[in-house]
């Protein structure tokens, strides 16, 4: 996951955003690559499902409100994350 390009893209070894001084900006309660049991609570404008872990938003494509799914986190930003449904 981590490579020389990751630092250029502003990501650390955990896939989290770095600020201009290469400090982690995310204080997310989740980590890239980990899985979480979630319930889809809402749908975003772009159509992705919205789930929360300790109040932290995860966008999950291909889901509907009420779905109970296992989500693998693929990217963590400062205020939200992206994940995919684990089969």
Buried (B, 14 or more C-beta within 10 A) or exposed (E): EEEEEBEEEEBBEBBBBBEEEEEBBBEBEBBBEEEBEBEBEEEEEEEBBBBBBEEBBBBBEEBEEEBEBEBBBBBBBEEBBBBBBEE
